[in-house]
Amino acid sequence: MLMFLKGPLLRAVAEGRKTQTLRRQRLRLPPGHVISFNGRLRVVVRSVDRIAQAHLDEDDARREGFASLDELRQTLLTLGLDREPELTRIRFESSATC
């Protein structure tokens, strides 16, 4: 599956600082499924679930590559995802470490 990330987020995946992505659409991806970000970086899905935005926490922010939950929420606002009551949370690891 091909997904796209903005430059700074793509770098965070490459550096191992981003190990999760949040998506608007409902996705069902089995563990072990390979995702290609921007056609350049491959990762392996570890888990997929739905999460209410109100339940996002500091751990989610860290996994998204942000320093704080406030920073994550600001990015969601910028991307227009702040109005989504639930998001799909995909946790992954680099295909190089699998």
Beta strands, then each sheet from edge to edge (+ up, - down):
strand 1: 2-3
strand 2: 20-23
strand 3: 34-37
strand 4: 41-52
strand 5: 86-94
sheet 1: 1+ 3+ 4- 5+ 2-
end
